[in-house]
């Protein structure tokens, strides 16, 4: 394929032309064409130039201070012939009128970058070549297997570079890291083998799951290059599967071999992003496909989700060692990071940098300033976002929030440009480096940035928590934005989210609390608010949790005979907090002083009998700590009910499960029996409120009011 270089030919531009020719000549499938590097010809010069433009796969325009009439003609010819146009703007204080006019004309049709020097020119040209060759190869019918594999490898490399850049790593360093196969190399137990052909690579946000899967894919591409009969390498994003993994894998294998004969090496990236239902379906289909096609291996990347919680194929991606984290931070920062320096960092930060993404973000911070360090993963992400907004302008924040909310509807994937904004809006978003443009779509290369802006949108009320509560099928897509709000925002902001969520979907809300308050802390230990305020927060949160587990709430020991939640007692000592529920009698005051003695124990057994659920701890670093405190208290109450076998049978969430157990015991069926059971014969002759002890081959099952429940 021909690559045409268009620029003014003078001494000032010559070094840039030379560097670009070197880059293009080193790229496979490309032949660079520049006037001074081609043999003499009898053709008319102007006609020869324009013919080469029309025949080129790519046209590179180096924009300097001036643009001549022949250069303008070449660019116009490229536009008319619909050639791929890459514009590299060299640093010039002024440009002539022709250059400015032509730049404005090509802006909607070209991919362009500003370059500061020749080194950056080489980097930008390399990235553009990789991207454009990949796109060009996709358009070629009957492409050879080698070309298809090259395209697949380039796409893998481009995805890695895109993620490094989104983390604010300089382009040259992103290229270096992407080409260093030791960076992101997966652990041995994450490599599929004959004995374990399916691997679920599980890890937290920023653990390096995607990069590890890219390294596995690149190794599979290398095997296919050496042996055409090796399994076909295939990469798919979970959000693009669409419920038919086999058809997706077959389509992606086109031109590489027959996967039904030679098998595939399949990477399914981001299985968690489309939601729990889609994740479970992806796992089911992957198991089926891996067991059906010969020599087939599958790697699934995901954050911890319930469909993968007990999967035997799951491999948890280990956190980096402290030494490995310091080495990565130092590599990004360009200087050594010592053990002594790390020892002076906040505990939250030392924990966060064990994940590669946050080590990279800290390295970037040290490279830029070297003064102070953020305190947590939340602050590291906040700094990244603020730098992006500084490049794009603060008024780009609404656009980024809009893009994030729409992206979540697409499972975290690319969004059509038309749904985001005008061409000018899209240009500003790209300048933030937080997003990337792929064809006619816009995407967040790092899903956690999309979730960050989606969290900001939640706080702004778009969508409202009421909207999400009324559409439970959409809640899973908002799991991590909700956790970010709960973990990083004020108590009031978190309560506005968690209150309605706990009342309507208590189980899901508990997962949000576990994720948000456990992992996204943004401050060091702080003193809790005044005791009465602590009590009021905990009591309000407890009421919401109890509302969400009705009718179990009535059986808990902290609801009085009048149906009212007991008063809460509070005692604070610096950063330590003790609480308990006053159950001796109804109190007119909702918050009381908790009497305490040595080590926080109540003064006497008689006094202790008046209080229930007494506990003490440091509230923690996050403003929404009261929601976790209340959740743990309610959880303890439910555990006590279960342990005492005092969970109400009638009208409770456990009713069907309890009836199933009783019925299986009566009919001598295994508890894993999965066929319908006719309950009418079992209920005949039993009094409605009878206490029945059912014995079946050594099993003893007690049921109260079983006959009435069956009827």
C-alpha positions as CSV (number, residue, x, y, z in Angstrom):
1,X,0.0,0.0,0.0
2,X,1.2,3.5,-0.9
3,X,1.5,6.3,1.7
4,X,1.8,9.8,0.2
5,X,3.6,12.6,2.1
6,X,2.3,16.1,1.3
7,X,4.2,19.1,2.6
8,X,6.1,22.2,1.6
9,X,9.5,21.1,0.4
10,X,12.0,23.5,2.1
11,X,14.9,23.3,4.5
12,X,12.7,24.0,7.5
13,X,10.4,21.1,6.7
14,X,13.0,18.6,5.5
15,X,13.8,17.0,8.9
16,X,10.2,16.3,9.5
17,X,9.8,14.7,6.1
18,X,12.9,12.6,6.6
19,X,11.6,11.3,10.0
20,X,8.2,10.5,8.5
21,X,9.6,8.6,5.6
22,X,11.7,6.6,8.0
23,X,8.6,5.7,10.1
24,X,6.6,4.7,7.0
25,X,9.3,2.7,5.4
26,X,9.6,0.6,8.6
27,X,5.9,-0.3,8.6
28,X,4.8,-3.5,7.0
29,X,2.5,-3.3,3.9
30,X,3.5,0.4,3.3
31,X,5.6,2.1,0.7
32,X,6.3,5.8,1.4
33,X,6.1,8.2,-1.6
34,X,7.7,11.6,-1.3
35,X,8.9,13.6,-4.4
36,X,12.6,13.8,-3.4
37,X,12.7,10.0,-2.7
38,X,11.3,8.8,-6.0
39,X,13.0,8.2,-9.4
40,X,12.7,10.6,-12.3
41,X,9.7,10.2,-14.6
42,X,8.5,11.6,-17.9
43,X,5.0,12.2,-16.6
44,X,3.8,15.8,-15.9
45,X,4.8,16.6,-12.4
46,X,1.4,17.9,-11.3
47,X,-0.4,14.9,-12.8
48,X,2.2,12.5,-11.3
49,X,1.6,14.0,-7.8
50,X,-2.2,13.7,-8.1
51,X,-2.1,10.2,-9.5
52,X,-0.1,9.1,-6.4
53,X,-2.6,10.7,-4.1
54,X,-5.5,8.9,-5.8
55,X,-3.6,5.5,-5.6
56,X,-2.5,6.0,-2.0
57,X,-4.1,4.1,0.9
58,X,-3.0,7.0,3.2
59,X,-2.1,10.6,2.7
60,X,0.0,12.3,5.4
61,X,0.0,16.1,5.5
62,X,2.7,17.8,7.4
63,X,1.4,21.3,8.3
64,X,4.0,24.0,8.8
65,X,4.0,27.7,8.5
66,X,2.9,27.9,4.9
67,X,0.9,25.8,2.4
68,X,1.6,26.1,-1.3
69,X,-0.9,25.8,-4.1
70,X,0.4,22.3,-5.1
71,X,0.0,21.0,-1.5
72,X,-3.5,22.4,-1.4
73,X,-4.3,20.6,-4.7
74,X,-3.0,17.3,-3.2
75,X,-5.1,17.6,-0.1
76,X,-8.2,18.5,-2.1
77,X,-7.5,15.5,-4.4
78,X,-7.2,13.3,-1.2
79,X,-10.6,14.5,0.0
80,X,-12.2,14.0,-3.4
81,X,-10.8,10.5,-3.7
82,X,-11.9,9.7,-0.2
83,X,-8.3,8.8,0.9
84,X,-7.4,8.3,4.5
85,X,-6.0,11.6,5.6
86,X,-3.6,12.0,8.6
87,X,-2.7,15.6,9.5
88,X,0.3,16.2,11.7
89,X,0.6,19.9,12.7
90,X,4.2,21.1,13.5
91,X,4.7,23.7,16.1
92,X,4.5,27.1,14.4
93,X,3.6,30.5,16.0
94,X,1.6,31.5,12.9
95,X,0.2,29.8,9.8
96,X,-0.8,31.5,6.6
97,X,-4.4,31.9,5.5
98,X,-4.3,29.0,3.0
99,X,-3.1,26.6,5.8
100,X,-5.9,27.8,8.2
101,X,-8.6,27.6,5.5
102,X,-7.5,24.1,4.5
103,X,-7.2,22.9,8.1
104,X,-10.8,23.9,8.7
105,X,-11.9,22.1,5.6
106,X,-10.2,18.8,6.4
107,X,-11.1,18.8,10.1
108,X,-14.3,16.7,9.8
109,X,-12.6,14.2,7.5
110,X,-9.1,13.7,8.9
111,X,-7.3,12.3,11.9
112,X,-4.9,15.0,13.1
113,X,-2.5,15.6,15.9
114,X,-0.2,18.4,17.2
115,X,3.4,17.4,17.5
116,X,6.0,19.3,19.6
117,X,9.2,17.9,18.1
118,X,10.6,15.2,15.8
119,X,10.4,12.5,18.5
120,X,6.8,13.1,19.1
121,X,6.2,13.2,15.3
122,X,7.7,9.7,15.1
123,X,5.5,8.4,17.9
124,X,2.3,10.0,16.5
125,X,3.1,8.8,13.0
126,X,3.7,5.2,14.3
127,X,0.4,5.3,16.2
128,X,-1.5,6.6,13.1
129,X,0.1,4.0,10.9
130,X,-0.9,1.2,13.2
131,X,-4.4,2.5,13.4
132,X,-4.8,3.2,9.7
133,X,-3.3,0.0,8.5
134,X,-5.6,-1.9,10.8
135,X,-8.6,-0.1,9.3
136,X,-7.4,-0.5,5.8
137,X,-6.8,-4.2,6.1
138,X,-10.4,-4.6,7.4
139,X,-11.6,-3.2,4.1
140,X,-9.6,-5.5,1.9
141,X,-11.5,-8.6,0.6
142,X,-9.8,-11.9,0.6
143,X,-7.0,-10.7,3.0
144,X,-4.3,-13.3,3.5
145,X,-4.1,-15.2,6.8
146,X,-0.8,-13.5,7.6
147,X,-2.3,-10.1,7.0
148,X,-5.3,-10.9,9.2
149,X,-3.0,-12.1,12.0
150,X,-1.0,-8.9,11.6
151,X,-4.2,-6.9,11.9
152,X,-5.2,-8.8,15.0
153,X,-1.8,-8.2,16.6
154,X,-1.9,-4.5,15.7
155,X,-5.3,-4.1,17.2
156,X,-4.2,-5.8,20.4
157,X,-1.2,-3.4,20.6
158,X,-3.4,-0.4,19.9
159,X,-5.8,-1.3,22.7
160,X,-2.9,-1.5,25.1
161,X,-1.5,1.9,24.0
162,X,-4.9,3.4,24.2
163,X,-5.3,2.3,27.8
164,X,-1.8,3.6,28.8
165,X,-2.6,7.0,27.2
166,X,-5.9,7.2,29.0
167,X,-3.9,6.8,32.2
168,X,-2.0,9.9,31.1
169,X,1.2,8.0,30.2
170,X,3.3,9.9,27.5
171,X,3.0,8.5,24.0
172,X,6.6,7.4,23.8
173,X,6.4,5.6,27.1
174,X,3.1,4.0,26.2
175,X,4.7,2.5,23.1
176,X,7.6,1.2,25.2
177,X,5.4,-0.4,27.8
178,X,3.2,-2.0,25.1
179,X,6.2,-3.5,23.4
180,X,7.6,-4.8,26.7
181,X,6.0,-8.3,27.0
182,X,7.1,-8.6,30.7
183,X,4.7,-5.7,31.6
184,X,1.3,-7.3,32.3
185,X,2.5,-10.8,31.8
186,X,-0.1,-13.1,33.3
187,X,0.7,-15.5,36.2
188,X,1.3,-19.1,35.3
189,X,-2.1,-20.3,36.7
190,X,-3.9,-17.8,34.4
191,X,-2.6,-19.6,31.3
192,X,-5.2,-22.1,29.9
193,X,-3.9,-25.6,29.6
194,X,-5.3,-29.0,28.5
195,X,-6.3,-29.8,32.1
196,X,-8.0,-26.3,32.6
197,X,-8.9,-24.9,29.1
198,X,-11.2,-22.3,30.6
199,X,-9.7,-19.6,32.8
200,X,-11.8,-16.8,34.5
201,X,-9.2,-14.0,35.2
202,X,-10.8,-12.2,38.1
203,X,-9.6,-9.0,39.6
204,X,-10.5,-5.6,41.1
205,X,-10.7,-2.3,39.2
206,X,-7.2,-1.5,37.9
207,X,-5.8,-5.0,38.5
208,X,-4.5,-5.4,35.0
209,X,-6.9,-8.0,33.7
210,X,-7.3,-6.6,30.2
211,X,-3.5,-6.2,29.7
212,X,-2.9,-9.8,30.9
213,X,-5.5,-11.1,28.5
214,X,-3.9,-9.1,25.7
215,X,-0.5,-10.8,26.4
216,X,-2.2,-14.2,26.3
217,X,-3.8,-13.2,23.0
218,X,-0.5,-12.0,21.5
219,X,1.1,-15.3,22.4
220,X,-1.7,-17.2,20.6
221,X,-1.2,-15.0,17.5
222,X,2.5,-15.8,17.6
223,X,1.7,-19.6,17.7
224,X,-0.6,-19.2,14.7
225,X,2.1,-17.4,12.8
226,X,4.4,-20.3,13.3
227,X,1.8,-23.0,12.8
228,X,-1.3,-22.5,10.6
229,X,-3.0,-25.5,12.3
230,X,-2.7,-23.9,15.8
231,X,-6.0,-22.7,17.5
232,X,-7.3,-19.6,15.9
233,X,-6.8,-16.5,18.1
234,X,-10.0,-14.5,18.7
235,X,-10.7,-11.4,20.8
236,X,-14.2,-10.3,21.7
237,X,-15.6,-7.8,24.1
238,X,-18.4,-9.3,26.2
239,X,-20.7,-6.5,25.4
240,X,-20.4,-7.3,21.7
241,X,-21.3,-11.0,21.9
242,X,-25.0,-10.5,21.7
243,X,-26.0,-13.8,23.2
244,X,-24.4,-16.1,20.6
245,X,-20.8,-16.7,21.4
246,X,-20.3,-19.4,18.9
247,X,-21.5,-17.2,16.0
248,X,-19.3,-14.4,17.2
249,X,-16.2,-16.6,17.4
250,X,-16.9,-18.0,13.9
251,X,-17.3,-14.5,12.4
252,X,-14.0,-13.4,14.1
253,X,-12.2,-16.4,12.8
254,X,-12.9,-15.6,9.2
255,X,-9.7,-15.9,7.2
256,X,-7.7,-17.5,10.0
257,X,-8.9,-21.1,9.9
258,X,-11.8,-23.3,10.8
259,X,-12.3,-23.2,14.6
260,X,-14.5,-26.2,14.5
261,X,-11.5,-28.3,13.2
262,X,-8.5,-26.6,14.9
263,X,-10.1,-24.9,17.8
264,X,-9.8,-21.3,19.0
265,X,-7.9,-19.4,21.7
266,X,-10.7,-17.1,22.8
267,X,-10.4,-14.0,24.9
268,X,-13.7,-12.5,26.3
269,X,-12.9,-9.1,27.8
270,X,-15.0,-7.3,30.4
271,X,-17.6,-10.0,31.2
272,X,-18.8,-7.9,34.1
273,X,-19.6,-4.8,32.2
274,X,-22.9,-5.7,30.6
275,X,-24.4,-6.8,34.0
276,X,-24.9,-10.0,36.0
277,X,-27.4,-11.6,33.6
278,X,-25.1,-11.2,30.7
279,X,-22.1,-12.3,32.7
280,X,-23.8,-15.6,33.7
281,X,-24.8,-16.2,30.1
282,X,-21.2,-15.5,28.9
283,X,-19.9,-18.1,31.4
284,X,-22.4,-20.7,30.3
285,X,-21.7,-20.2,26.6
286,X,-17.9,-20.2,27.2
287,X,-18.1,-23.5,29.0
288,X,-20.2,-25.0,26.3
289,X,-17.9,-23.7,23.5
290,X,-14.7,-24.7,25.3
291,X,-16.1,-28.3,25.7
292,X,-17.4,-28.5,22.1
293,X,-14.6,-27.4,19.8
294,X,-11.4,-29.3,19.8
295,X,-8.2,-27.7,21.3
296,X,-10.2,-24.7,22.4
297,X,-9.2,-22.5,25.3
298,X,-11.0,-19.5,26.7
299,X,-10.0,-16.6,28.9
300,X,-12.7,-14.5,30.5
301,X,-11.7,-11.2,32.3
302,X,-14.1,-9.9,35.0
303,X,-14.3,-8.1,38.2
304,X,-15.7,-10.1,41.1
305,X,-19.4,-10.8,40.4
306,X,-21.8,-13.4,41.8
307,X,-21.8,-15.6,38.6
308,X,-18.1,-16.1,39.0
309,X,-17.9,-16.2,42.8
310,X,-17.8,-20.0,43.1
311,X,-16.6,-20.9,39.6
312,X,-13.9,-23.5,39.8
313,X,-12.2,-22.0,36.7
314,X,-11.7,-18.6,38.5
315,X,-8.1,-17.3,39.0
316,X,-7.7,-14.2,41.1
317,X,-5.2,-11.8,39.6
318,X,-2.8,-11.2,42.5
319,X,-1.9,-7.7,43.6
320,X,1.6,-6.6,42.9
321,X,4.2,-7.0,45.6
322,X,5.4,-3.8,47.2
323,X,8.7,-4.2,45.4
324,X,6.9,-4.6,42.0
325,X,4.7,-1.6,42.7
326,X,7.7,0.6,43.5
327,X,9.4,-0.6,40.3
328,X,6.4,0.3,38.1
329,X,5.9,3.6,39.8
330,X,9.6,4.5,39.4
331,X,9.5,3.5,35.7
332,X,6.6,5.8,35.0
333,X,8.0,8.6,37.2
334,X,11.5,8.3,35.6
335,X,13.3,8.0,39.0
336,X,13.8,5.4,41.7
337,X,11.1,5.1,44.4
338,X,12.6,3.9,47.7
339,X,11.2,1.8,50.5
340,X,11.6,4.8,52.8
341,X,9.6,7.0,50.6
342,X,6.8,4.5,50.4
343,X,6.8,4.1,54.2
344,X,5.8,7.8,54.5
345,X,2.8,7.5,52.3
346,X,-0.8,7.0,53.7
347,X,-1.9,3.5,54.3
348,X,-4.7,3.8,51.8
349,X,-2.3,4.8,49.1
350,X,0.1,2.0,49.9
351,X,-2.8,-0.4,49.5
352,X,-4.0,1.2,46.2
353,X,-0.7,1.0,44.4
354,X,-0.7,-2.7,44.7
355,X,-3.0,-2.5,41.7
356,X,-1.2,-1.6,38.4
357,X,-3.5,1.2,37.3
358,X,-3.1,3.2,40.5
359,X,0.7,2.6,40.5
360,X,0.8,4.1,37.0
361,X,-1.3,7.1,38.2
362,X,1.0,7.7,41.1
363,X,4.0,7.4,38.9
364,X,2.6,10.0,36.6
365,X,1.9,12.3,39.6
366,X,5.5,12.0,40.7
367,X,6.8,12.6,37.2
368,X,4.9,15.8,36.9
369,X,5.3,17.4,40.3
370,X,7.2,15.2,42.8
371,X,5.6,17.2,45.6
372,X,3.2,15.4,48.0
373,X,1.1,12.4,47.1
374,X,-2.6,11.7,46.8
375,X,-4.1,9.8,49.8
376,X,-6.1,7.1,48.0
377,X,-7.2,5.5,44.8
378,X,-10.2,7.9,44.7
379,X,-7.8,10.9,44.8
380,X,-5.6,9.4,42.1
381,X,-8.6,9.1,39.8
382,X,-9.8,12.5,40.7
383,X,-6.4,14.0,39.8
384,X,-6.5,12.1,36.4
385,X,-10.0,13.5,35.7
386,X,-9.0,17.1,36.6
387,X,-6.0,17.0,34.3
388,X,-8.3,15.8,31.5
389,X,-10.7,18.6,32.2
390,X,-7.8,21.1,32.2
391,X,-6.9,20.1,28.7
392,X,-10.5,20.0,27.4
393,X,-11.9,22.9,29.5
394,X,-14.1,22.7,32.6
395,X,-17.2,23.1,30.5
396,X,-16.4,19.7,28.9
397,X,-17.6,18.0,32.2
398,X,-21.3,17.9,31.2
399,X,-20.3,16.3,27.9
400,X,-18.2,13.7,29.7
401,X,-21.1,12.9,32.1
402,X,-23.5,12.5,29.2
403,X,-21.1,10.2,27.4
404,X,-20.6,8.1,30.5
405,X,-24.3,7.6,31.1
406,X,-24.9,6.7,27.5
407,X,-21.9,4.4,27.5
408,X,-23.3,2.5,30.4
409,X,-26.4,1.8,28.4
410,X,-24.1,0.3,25.8
411,X,-22.4,-1.9,28.4
412,X,-19.5,0.4,28.8
413,X,-18.8,0.3,25.1
414,X,-18.4,2.8,22.2
415,X,-21.2,5.4,21.7
416,X,-22.1,6.8,18.3
417,X,-20.7,10.3,17.8
418,X,-24.2,11.6,16.9
419,X,-25.4,10.8,20.4
420,X,-22.7,12.8,22.1
421,X,-22.4,16.2,20.5
422,X,-21.2,18.3,17.6
423,X,-17.8,17.8,15.8
424,X,-16.4,20.6,18.0
425,X,-17.6,18.9,21.2
426,X,-16.0,15.6,20.0
427,X,-12.7,17.3,19.4
428,X,-12.7,18.8,22.9
429,X,-13.5,15.4,24.4
430,X,-10.6,13.8,22.5
431,X,-8.3,16.6,23.8
432,X,-9.0,15.4,27.3
433,X,-7.3,12.1,26.5
434,X,-9.9,10.5,28.8
435,X,-11.8,9.3,25.7
436,X,-10.9,8.0,22.3
437,X,-12.6,8.1,18.9
438,X,-12.9,4.8,17.0
439,X,-14.4,5.3,13.6
440,X,-17.7,7.1,14.1
441,X,-17.9,6.3,17.8
442,X,-16.5,7.6,21.1
443,X,-15.3,5.3,24.0
444,X,-13.7,5.5,27.4
445,X,-10.6,3.2,27.1
446,X,-10.6,2.9,30.9
447,X,-14.1,1.8,32.0
448,X,-13.4,3.2,35.5
449,X,-13.3,6.7,34.1
450,X,-16.7,6.2,32.5
451,X,-17.9,5.0,35.9
452,X,-16.4,8.1,37.6
453,X,-18.3,10.5,35.4
454,X,-21.4,8.3,35.7
455,X,-21.1,8.8,39.5
456,X,-20.8,12.5,39.0
457,X,-24.0,12.4,36.8
458,X,-25.8,10.5,39.6
459,X,-25.0,13.3,42.1
460,X,-26.3,15.8,39.5
461,X,-29.6,13.8,39.4
462,X,-29.2,12.3,35.9
463,X,-30.6,9.7,36.2
464,X,-32.3,10.0,39.6
465,X,-32.1,7.2,42.1
466,X,-35.8,6.9,41.7
467,X,-35.4,6.1,38.0
468,X,-32.9,3.3,38.8
469,X,-35.0,1.9,41.6
470,X,-38.0,1.6,39.3
471,X,-35.9,-0.2,36.7
472,X,-34.1,-2.9,38.7
473,X,-32.8,-4.5,35.5
474,X,-30.6,-1.5,35.0
475,X,-29.2,-1.4,38.5
476,X,-26.3,-3.8,37.7
477,X,-24.9,-1.4,35.0
478,X,-24.7,1.3,37.7
479,X,-23.1,-0.9,40.4
480,X,-19.7,0.8,40.3
481,X,-20.9,4.4,39.8
482,X,-23.2,3.9,42.8
483,X,-20.2,2.5,44.9
484,X,-18.1,5.5,43.9
485,X,-20.8,7.9,45.1
486,X,-21.2,6.0,48.4
487,X,-17.4,5.8,48.9
488,X,-16.3,9.3,48.0
489,X,-19.2,11.7,48.6
490,X,-20.7,13.3,51.7
491,X,-23.1,11.5,54.0
492,X,-26.0,13.4,52.6
493,X,-25.1,12.5,49.0
494,X,-24.6,8.9,49.9
495,X,-27.9,8.8,51.9
496,X,-29.8,10.2,49.0
497,X,-28.7,7.2,47.0
498,X,-28.7,4.5,49.7
499,X,-32.0,5.4,51.4
500,X,-34.3,4.5,48.5
501,X,-32.0,1.7,47.3
502,X,-32.0,0.0,50.7
503,X,-35.7,0.3,51.1
504,X,-36.5,-1.3,47.7
505,X,-33.4,-3.5,46.9
506,X,-31.7,-4.2,50.2
507,X,-29.6,-7.0,48.9
508,X,-28.1,-5.0,46.1
509,X,-27.7,-2.0,48.4
510,X,-25.6,-4.1,50.8
511,X,-23.3,-5.0,47.9
512,X,-22.9,-1.3,47.1
513,X,-22.0,-0.6,50.7
514,X,-19.4,-3.4,50.8
515,X,-17.8,-2.2,47.5
516,X,-17.9,1.5,48.1
517,X,-17.1,1.9,51.8
518,X,-14.5,-0.9,51.8
519,X,-12.5,0.3,48.8
520,X,-13.0,3.9,47.9
521,X,-12.0,5.6,51.1
522,X,-10.5,9.1,50.4
523,X,-9.2,10.3,53.8
524,X,-7.2,9.1,56.7
525,X,-8.8,8.4,60.1
526,X,-10.9,11.3,61.2
527,X,-12.9,12.0,64.4
528,X,-16.6,11.1,64.1
529,X,-19.3,13.8,64.3
530,X,-20.8,14.7,67.7
531,X,-22.5,11.7,69.4
532,X,-26.1,12.7,68.8
533,X,-25.4,13.3,65.1
534,X,-23.7,9.8,64.9
535,X,-26.8,8.3,66.6
536,X,-29.2,10.0,64.3
537,X,-27.3,8.9,61.2
538,X,-27.1,5.3,62.3
539,X,-30.7,5.2,63.4
540,X,-32.0,6.6,60.1
541,X,-29.9,4.2,58.1
542,X,-31.0,1.3,60.2
543,X,-34.7,2.2,59.6
544,X,-34.1,2.1,55.8
545,X,-32.4,-1.3,56.0
546,X,-35.2,-2.7,58.1
547,X,-37.8,-1.3,55.6
548,X,-36.0,-3.2,52.9
549,X,-36.2,-6.6,54.7
550,X,-39.8,-6.6,55.7
551,X,-41.5,-8.6,57.2
552,X,-38.3,-9.9,58.9
553,X,-37.9,-6.5,60.5
554,X,-40.7,-7.2,63.0
555,X,-38.9,-10.3,64.3
556,X,-35.7,-8.4,65.1
557,X,-35.1,-7.4,68.7
558,X,-34.8,-3.7,68.0
559,X,-38.4,-3.2,66.9
560,X,-40.7,-2.6,69.8
561,X,-44.3,-3.9,70.3
562,X,-45.6,-0.6,68.9
563,X,-43.7,-1.3,65.7
564,X,-41.3,1.6,66.4
565,X,-37.5,1.4,66.1
566,X,-35.9,1.4,69.5
567,X,-33.8,4.4,70.7
568,X,-30.1,4.2,70.0
569,X,-27.5,4.9,72.7
570,X,-24.2,6.5,71.7
571,X,-20.9,7.1,73.5
572,X,-17.9,8.7,71.7
573,X,-14.3,8.8,72.8
574,X,-12.1,10.6,70.4
575,X,-12.2,8.5,67.2
576,X,-13.9,5.5,69.0
577,X,-17.6,5.1,68.9
578,X,-19.9,2.8,71.0
579,X,-23.6,2.2,70.2
580,X,-26.4,0.0,71.4
581,X,-30.2,-0.2,71.2
582,X,-32.3,0.6,74.3
583,X,-34.9,-2.2,74.5
584,X,-36.1,-1.9,78.1
585,X,-38.9,0.4,77.3
586,X,-40.1,3.0,74.8
587,X,-38.1,6.2,74.9
588,X,-39.3,9.6,73.9
589,X,-35.9,10.5,72.7
590,X,-34.5,8.7,69.7
591,X,-30.8,9.2,70.7
592,X,-29.6,8.5,74.2
593,X,-26.3,8.5,76.1
594,X,-24.9,4.9,76.2
595,X,-23.6,4.2,79.7
596,X,-20.1,2.7,79.5
597,X,-17.5,1.4,81.8
598,X,-14.0,0.0,81.4
599,X,-13.2,-0.9,77.8
600,X,-16.6,0.2,76.7
601,X,-18.5,-2.5,78.7
602,X,-21.8,-1.6,80.4
603,X,-21.6,-1.1,84.1
604,X,-23.7,-4.1,85.4
605,X,-25.5,-7.2,84.1
606,X,-28.8,-5.5,85.0
607,X,-28.0,-2.5,83.1
608,X,-26.7,-4.6,80.1
609,X,-30.1,-6.3,79.9
610,X,-31.6,-3.0,78.8
611,X,-29.4,-2.8,75.8
612,X,-29.1,-4.9,72.6
613,X,-26.5,-5.0,69.9
614,X,-23.9,-3.1,71.8
615,X,-20.8,-2.6,69.6
616,X,-17.8,-0.3,69.3
617,X,-15.3,0.6,66.6
618,X,-13.6,3.4,64.8
619,X,-16.3,4.7,62.4
620,X,-13.7,5.0,59.6
621,X,-12.6,7.5,57.0
622,X,-15.6,7.9,54.8
623,X,-18.5,10.2,55.4
624,X,-21.0,7.4,54.7
625,X,-19.6,5.2,57.4
626,X,-23.0,5.2,59.2
627,X,-24.6,3.1,56.4
628,X,-22.0,0.3,56.8
629,X,-22.4,0.5,60.6
630,X,-26.2,0.2,60.4
631,X,-25.9,-2.6,57.8
632,X,-23.7,-4.7,60.0
633,X,-26.1,-4.2,62.9
634,X,-29.1,-5.3,60.9
635,X,-27.1,-8.2,59.4
636,X,-26.3,-9.4,63.0
637,X,-30.0,-9.3,63.9
638,X,-30.9,-11.4,60.9
639,X,-28.2,-13.9,61.7
640,X,-29.5,-14.2,65.2
641,X,-33.0,-15.0,63.8
642,X,-31.7,-17.7,61.5
643,X,-29.5,-19.2,64.3
644,X,-32.5,-19.4,66.6
645,X,-34.7,-20.8,63.8
646,X,-37.1,-17.9,64.5
647,X,-37.5,-16.6,61.0
648,X,-41.3,-16.2,60.4
649,X,-42.6,-18.7,57.9
650,X,-45.7,-16.9,56.6
651,X,-45.4,-14.0,54.3
652,X,-41.6,-14.0,54.6
653,X,-39.0,-14.1,51.8
654,X,-38.0,-17.6,53.1
655,X,-41.5,-19.0,52.9
656,X,-41.1,-20.9,49.6
657,X,-37.7,-22.3,50.6
658,X,-39.0,-23.5,53.9
659,X,-42.0,-25.1,52.3
660,X,-39.8,-26.8,49.8
661,X,-37.6,-28.3,52.5
662,X,-40.6,-29.6,54.5
663,X,-42.3,-31.1,51.4
664,X,-39.1,-32.9,50.3
665,X,-38.7,-34.4,53.8
666,X,-42.4,-35.6,53.9
667,X,-42.1,-37.3,50.5
668,X,-38.6,-38.6,51.1
669,X,-37.2,-36.6,48.2
670,X,-33.6,-35.2,48.0
671,X,-33.4,-31.5,48.8
672,X,-31.9,-30.9,45.3
673,X,-35.1,-32.3,43.8
674,X,-36.1,-30.0,40.9
675,X,-39.5,-31.2,39.8
676,X,-42.8,-29.6,40.9
677,X,-44.4,-31.0,44.1
678,X,-48.2,-31.3,44.5
679,X,-48.8,-29.9,48.1
680,X,-52.5,-30.7,48.4
681,X,-52.1,-34.3,49.6
682,X,-49.6,-33.1,52.2
683,X,-51.9,-30.5,53.7
684,X,-55.0,-32.9,54.0
685,X,-55.9,-33.5,57.7
686,X,-53.4,-31.1,59.2
687,X,-54.8,-28.4,61.5
688,X,-54.0,-24.9,60.2
689,X,-51.8,-23.8,63.1
690,X,-50.3,-27.2,64.1
691,X,-46.7,-27.6,65.1
692,X,-45.5,-30.6,63.1
693,X,-42.3,-32.6,63.6
694,X,-41.6,-34.5,60.4
695,X,-39.1,-37.3,60.5
696,X,-37.8,-38.9,57.3
697,X,-34.8,-41.3,57.4
698,X,-33.1,-39.4,60.2
699,X,-34.0,-35.9,59.1
700,X,-36.0,-33.7,61.5
701,X,-37.8,-30.7,60.1
702,X,-39.9,-28.4,62.3
703,X,-42.7,-26.4,60.7
704,X,-45.2,-24.1,62.2
705,X,-48.5,-23.5,60.5
706,X,-47.4,-25.6,57.6
707,X,-50.9,-26.6,56.5
708,X,-52.2,-23.1,56.3
709,X,-49.1,-22.1,54.3
710,X,-49.6,-25.0,51.9
711,X,-53.2,-24.0,51.2
